[in-house]
Amino acid sequence: MPPSKPESKALLVQRFAGLGSTLAGLMFVWSMVRPFLPRSVFMHYLGRFLKRYLRRALGFLDPCLTINIGEYDGGDRMRRGEVYDQARAYLSDRCSGRARSFWADLASRGSHAFVLTMGDREEVGDEFRGATVWWQHFMSGGRRGGEGDSGQFYQLVFHERHRELIVQSYLPHVCSEGQAIMARNRRRRLYTNSSTGDRHKSSWSYVLFEHPSTFDTLAMDPAKKRSIMDDLDAFRDGKEYYARIGKAWKRGYLLYGPPGTGKSTMIAAMANYLDYDIYDIELTSVATNIELRRLFIQTSGKSIVVLEDIDCSADLTGKRKKSSTPRAPADGVPADKKVTLSGLLNAVDGLWSACGGERIIIFTTNYVEELDPALIRHGRMDRHIEMSYCCFEAFKFLAKNYLGLDEHHLFDDIEALLQAAKITTADVAEQLMIKCADDDADSCLANLLKALALKVEENKLAETKIIKGKKVSEDE
């Protein structure tokens, strides 16, 4: 049987009286202890107490919830967040028209169209299935608003009664729409690594990639070219295959040959064929193995990671030597503070290499024999492509491309000299390029013929010197 109203009132009074006695006792104890506590300790615990309970109290008054979407994933911010980029694309396309402060960027080089993104602390609203949300962009202050933290982030605010709708439906909608917008407006980029000195910021800077080289303009043996294109097609369409065999979705290419044989042009043609971005790593500006690993992690999918002239990089060529003592480099930099062969191997083919997916890694070198076999073994550099001197098939392609010729009476003479001349495609193209109004196809081919004959004589003279040198050394 429930108590009557007078009884309930008396019970309530007793409870408040007991609470008052308890508070009085706590205040007495506090007055005794307080003089012995340092001021810093007192302020620390008082601040924590106020933050904790004031936050709870304000939660009853504020019905709104907040979701922060940071520029980088993970506690160490080693990789740029995909959700952030998708939200940025979505808001730029759908909501930025209602903002009052913008960042403007050209849609493409040479274009007069602009892409607008929200400025710092700018707020816009959006509606989804009857629910209203607010987005705010912060240029600094941290992904979660932490003090001393850096990096951009978006803050999404909504009423708590829409929690399930926002989390289960709206955020996936933002991601899918943003991804579609990014694909539609995608501009391929050429990245290069830069030392920022701040681990919270991206180590990559970029320009728009507008290299005109394609496989249609690439001068090389047609059968070899077709083989490379088929290999690229198999890689691009091989997501399920790589998952089934348990390998990271990446493929390595080693391009080797003398300078001027078209290694960089081949990379540009690959990027244009696959519609991939290029990340060009300059190893001489990478300080440590950890920094190199971070560079690889910050690359995106659908990209080509390039390390050109790897034979010129310190500590990456030659055979590895066993030593019981730590190596002391001549430049005085400790071994653990430099990029090493082991660090490069782990970045390219270790556990971290699976981060990103759908990546091609390309090494180029002029002297393949100087590279450590572990660096270029199959499985790491899956395909080795020799970029050799200009052959007759490549010359005919250049003649067609530069001069519009399929046949000419000088072709036979040029074919007879090409193999002995050992001339690069870049040198041949230079002779075929029309440089003034007086140039025509006949003059260009005649100039090429003279250059080939001169090159043959130079090669014979060099071989004669080598033979004489060997004889002198044998006599000695």
SVG drawing of the C-alpha trace seen along z (x, -y; Angstrom):
<svg xmlns="http://www.w3.org/2000/svg" viewBox="-3 -35 107 53">
<polyline fill="none" stroke="black" stroke-width="0.4" points="0.0,0.0 1.6,-3.3 2.2,-6.0 -0.3,-8.9 0.6,-12.4 1.6,-13.7 3.8,-10.6 5.5,-11.0 6.2,-14.7 7.8,-13.8 9.9,-11.1 11.1,-13.7 12.0,-16.1 14.0,-13.4 15.9,-12.6 16.8,-16.2 17.8,-16.6 20.1,-13.6 21.6,-15.0 22.2,-18.3 24.0,-16.5 26.1,-14.6 27.1,-17.8 27.9,-19.5 30.2,-16.6 31.9,-16.7 32.4,-20.5 34.0,-20.0 36.3,-17.3 37.2,-19.5 38.0,-22.5 40.4,-20.3 42.2,-18.9 42.2,-22.0 45.1,-23.8 47.4,-20.8 46.6,-20.6 48.8,-22.5 46.9,-25.0 47.8,-23.3 46.4,-19.9 43.3,-21.7 42.6,-23.5 43.4,-20.3 40.8,-18.1 38.3,-21.0 38.6,-21.5 38.0,-17.8 35.0,-17.7 33.4,-20.8 34.1,-19.6 32.6,-16.2 29.4,-17.2 28.8,-20.4 29.0,-18.5 26.4,-16.0 24.2,-18.8 24.4,-20.6 23.5,-17.4 20.0,-17.6 19.6,-21.1 21.2,-20.6 19.4,-18.0 22.0,-18.1 24.7,-15.6 28.0,-16.1 30.1,-14.0 33.6,-15.1 35.1,-13.9 38.9,-14.5 41.2,-15.0 43.4,-12.1 42.7,-8.5 44.3,-6.9 45.8,-8.3 49.1,-9.0 47.4,-10.6 49.5,-8.6 46.8,-8.4 44.3,-10.9 40.7,-10.1 38.5,-9.0 35.3,-10.1 36.7,-13.6 37.4,-13.9 33.9,-12.4 32.2,-14.9 34.2,-17.7 33.1,-16.8 29.5,-16.4 29.3,-19.7 31.1,-21.5 28.5,-20.2 25.4,-20.4 25.8,-22.9 28.6,-25.4 26.1,-27.6 24.6,-28.6 27.9,-29.4 29.2,-33.0 33.0,-32.2 34.8,-30.0 38.1,-28.6 38.2,-28.7 40.1,-26.5 40.1,-26.1 38.2,-23.1 41.1,-22.4 44.1,-24.2 43.1,-26.7 39.4,-26.6 37.4,-29.5 35.2,-27.3 35.8,-27.3 35.3,-24.6 34.2,-26.3 34.7,-24.8 33.6,-26.0 35.9,-28.5 37.1,-28.2 34.3,-28.0 31.7,-28.4 28.4,-26.7 25.8,-25.4 22.6,-23.4 21.3,-20.3 18.1,-18.3 17.7,-14.6 14.3,-12.8 12.8,-15.5 15.8,-15.9 17.8,-19.1 21.6,-18.9 24.3,-21.5 27.9,-21.3 30.8,-23.4 34.3,-23.4 37.4,-24.0 40.7,-24.6 42.7,-24.0 42.1,-22.9 42.2,-19.1 40.0,-16.3 38.3,-16.2 38.8,-19.7 41.8,-18.9 44.1,-21.6 47.4,-21.7 46.2,-19.4 46.3,-20.3 44.5,-19.3 41.1,-20.2 37.9,-18.6 34.1,-18.8 31.6,-19.0 28.2,-17.5 25.5,-18.6 21.9,-17.1 19.1,-16.5 19.4,-13.5 16.1,-12.1 17.6,-11.7 20.6,-9.7 19.7,-6.4 18.7,-8.1 22.0,-10.1 24.3,-7.3 22.6,-4.5 21.4,-6.4 22.6,-10.0 26.4,-9.4 26.4,-6.5 24.5,-8.8 27.1,-11.5 29.9,-9.1 28.3,-7.5 27.3,-10.8 30.7,-12.3 32.5,-9.4 30.4,-9.7 31.1,-13.5 34.9,-12.9 34.9,-10.3 33.0,-12.7 35.2,-15.7 38.5,-13.8 41.7,-15.5 44.8,-13.4 47.7,-14.6 51.5,-14.4 52.7,-14.2 56.1,-14.8 57.3,-14.4 58.2,-17.4 59.6,-17.5 57.1,-19.5 58.6,-18.8 55.0,-18.2 53.9,-14.6 50.3,-15.8 50.4,-17.2 50.6,-15.4 54.1,-14.8 52.9,-15.2 52.4,-18.2 51.0,-18.1 50.4,-19.7 47.9,-18.6 49.2,-15.8 49.0,-16.8 51.7,-14.8 50.6,-14.1 52.4,-10.8 50.2,-7.8 50.8,-4.3 49.6,-5.7 52.6,-8.1 55.1,-5.8 57.9,-4.7 58.7,-1.0 58.2,2.4 54.5,2.9 54.4,6.4 56.2,5.4 53.9,2.4 50.8,4.6 52.2,7.1 52.6,4.2 49.1,2.9 47.6,6.4 49.5,6.8 48.2,3.4 44.6,4.5 45.0,7.7 46.2,5.8 43.4,3.2 40.7,5.9 42.4,8.3 40.9,7.2 39.1,10.5 42.1,12.5 44.5,10.9 42.1,11.4 41.7,15.1 45.4,15.8 46.1,13.8 48.3,11.1 48.2,7.3 46.6,5.6 49.9,4.1 52.3,4.8 56.0,3.9 57.7,2.9 61.4,2.4 62.3,0.1 65.9,0.3 68.1,-0.8 70.5,-3.6 69.5,-7.3 67.1,-8.7 65.4,-5.4 62.0,-6.6 61.6,-5.3 59.9,-8.4 57.7,-8.6 56.7,-5.0 55.5,-5.9 53.5,-8.8 51.9,-6.6 51.0,-4.0 49.4,-6.7 47.3,-8.0 46.3,-4.5 45.1,-3.5 43.9,-7.0 46.0,-6.8 47.8,-9.5 51.6,-9.5 53.5,-9.7 57.2,-10.5 59.3,-9.8 62.6,-11.7 64.6,-9.4 67.4,-11.9 64.9,-14.1 63.6,-11.2 65.3,-11.2 64.4,-7.9 62.7,-4.5 59.7,-5.7 59.3,-8.7 59.5,-6.5 56.8,-4.2 54.6,-7.2 55.0,-8.3 53.8,-5.0 50.9,-4.9 49.7,-8.3 49.5,-7.3 46.0,-6.6 44.6,-3.7 44.6,-3.9 48.1,-5.3 51.6,-4.7 54.5,-5.1 57.7,-5.9 61.3,-5.8 63.4,-7.0 67.1,-6.4 67.2,-4.2 70.8,-3.2 71.8,-6.7 70.3,-6.4 72.7,-5.8 72.8,-2.5 70.4,-0.8 72.9,0.5 75.4,3.3 75.5,6.5 74.6,6.4 77.5,7.1 77.4,8.9 78.9,7.0 79.0,7.5 79.4,3.8 77.0,1.0 77.8,-0.8 79.2,-4.3 78.6,-6.2 81.2,-8.6 78.8,-11.5 78.5,-11.1 74.8,-10.4 73.8,-7.4 72.5,-4.3 69.2,-4.3 68.6,-7.9 68.8,-7.2 66.8,-5.3 68.2,-1.8 67.7,1.1 65.8,3.0 63.5,0.0 62.7,-0.3 62.1,3.5 59.6,3.4 57.8,0.3 57.5,1.8 56.7,5.4 56.2,5.7 53.1,5.7 52.5,2.0 52.5,2.5 48.8,3.7 47.6,0.2 45.9,-1.6 45.4,1.1 45.4,0.9 48.9,-0.5 51.7,-0.1 55.3,-0.5 57.9,-1.4 61.7,-1.5 63.8,-3.0 67.6,-2.5 70.3,-3.0 72.5,-0.3 70.4,2.7 73.5,4.8 74.3,2.5 71.1,3.1 70.8,5.6 69.0,8.8 66.6,8.7 65.3,5.3 64.4,6.4 63.5,10.0 60.3,11.3 57.4,11.0 58.7,7.6 59.4,6.1 57.1,8.5 58.0,7.5 61.3,6.3 61.0,4.1 64.2,3.3 64.0,-0.2 66.7,0.4 68.1,-1.7 65.9,-2.7 65.1,0.2 63.8,-0.1 60.2,0.5 60.4,-2.3 62.0,-4.6 59.1,-3.9 56.7,-4.8 58.6,-8.1 58.7,-8.9 55.0,-8.3 54.3,-10.4 56.7,-13.3 56.8,-13.4 53.7,-11.6 55.8,-9.1 55.1,-5.4 57.8,-4.8 60.9,-6.7 63.8,-5.8 66.2,-6.6 64.5,-4.0 66.7,-1.2 69.9,-3.1 68.7,-4.1 67.8,-0.5 71.3,0.6 72.9,-1.9 70.4,-1.8 71.6,1.4 75.3,0.4 74.7,-3.2 73.1,-2.3 71.1,-5.6 68.3,-6.4 64.7,-7.2 65.2,-10.7 68.1,-11.3 66.2,-10.0 63.2,-12.1 65.4,-15.2 66.6,-14.7 63.1,-14.1 61.7,-17.2 61.0,-20.0 62.7,-23.1 62.3,-25.8 60.4,-26.6 63.1,-25.2 62.9,-21.8 61.0,-19.0 60.9,-15.2 63.9,-14.8 66.1,-17.1 65.2,-15.6 65.9,-12.0 69.2,-13.2 70.2,-14.8 69.3,-11.6 71.4,-9.5 74.4,-11.8 73.9,-11.5 73.7,-7.7 76.9,-7.5 78.7,-9.7 77.4,-7.6 78.7,-4.4 82.2,-5.9 82.2,-7.0 81.2,-3.5 84.0,-1.9 86.5,-4.4 85.4,-3.6 85.6,0.2 89.2,-0.3 90.3,-2.1 88.9,0.6 90.7,3.3 94.0,1.4 93.6,0.9 93.0,4.6 96.1,5.5 98.3,3.0 97.0,4.5 97.8,8.0 101.3,7.1 101.9,5.5"/>
</svg>
